[in-house]
């Protein structure tokens, strides 16, 4: 079995460079066990200790080579969806990357451009055994000479991660022993590197995540719903309160008695309100009003209309659900709305059955604990109540 990243695969299979292999291993670990799902480039960069721009370039190359499939998200704040085909996973397994786990994050002291691959070599090789270079190469991400350079770098750390001695059975060769490092020793190495090489100071995982959150906040201010909060007054001026909401028997959250606010502007194909001047995909009228009166939508959540009317922009009629909860609630709503038509032949209609659907749907909303009236600031609630009273 060939595991060297620079060696070709039999049968004309694709080659994986060290950079592609590391990113692909991290992607497989973060998507395990399904090998498909949504993950941000920042999460991959934090996992492997590299810069986001480098990860983005590598992912583009992997996509061009057909090793991964990427579905770009059309909604702000939602990561792209990645799929690792079976043939790519088999190729990754040949390189020893099929058993990667999300917990195999790189220690902070190795998060430098010079020690990144050396640190991964130290993580993968068995500890406490004397190994020849030929025994170490199957674990390496790079070629023979580069691996030797990594071993030298590991042996010159403040606390040596590798010790070597001449091989008595072979001239000009060495035997290498990898050592386990405690948390205190890893911190000592990190402090020494920061002092000796300030320009290559290791960036900790916490620092990478802090940069990630800061970049998200800056992006939200530019293209997210927060950038269009000034459009709320324009949105409200185009709405028409529907006083018949309660009479239709639509289940709402406890304590919510306000009516639907039907958006009178242009609507998308799905029936959601399009706002003039907002060109960011996925930022519709109802999302902007939710940001204004409730707050940011939690990551990984989607807004669901409790009133089952996409054109409604009343923040009281929206609740943030996970994708699975949203799909379940939408399915229940669809059956309840259309049971007299296309679903009548499959599901017998009765008032009792409709009430059971309403109770089941309502339970999904209440289980999330995200009732907007519970988390709305007092001053915002007063403004919202004023608008409701005046209309």
Secondary structure as UniProt FT lines:
FT   TURN            5..6
FT   HELIX           10..12
FT   HELIX           18..31
FT   TURN            32..35
FT   STRAND          36..38
FT   HELIX           41..48
FT   HELIX           52..64
FT   TURN            65..66
FT   STRAND          69..71
FT   TURN            76..77
FT   STRAND          81..83
FT   HELIX           86..94
FT   TURN            95..96
FT   TURN            98..99
FT   TURN            102..103
FT   HELIX           108..110
FT   TURN            113..115
FT   HELIX           116..124
FT   STRAND          130..131
FT   HELIX           133..137
FT   TURN            138..139
FT   HELIX           144..155
FT   STRAND          162..166
FT   TURN            168..169
FT   TURN            171..172
FT   STRAND          174..178
FT   HELIX           183..196
FT   HELIX           198..200
FT   HELIX           205..223
FT   HELIX           225..231
FT   HELIX           232..237
FT   STRAND          239..242
FT   TURN            243..245
FT   HELIX           246..248
FT   TURN            254..255
FT   STRAND          260..263
FT   TURN            269..270
FT   TURN            276..277
FT   TURN            281..282
FT   HELIX           285..293
FT   TURN            299..300
FT   STRAND          301..305
FT   TURN            306..307
FT   TURN            310..311
FT   HELIX           315..317
FT   STRAND          318..322
FT   HELIX           323..338
FT   TURN            339..346
FT   HELIX           351..368
FT   HELIX           372..375
FT   HELIX           378..390
//
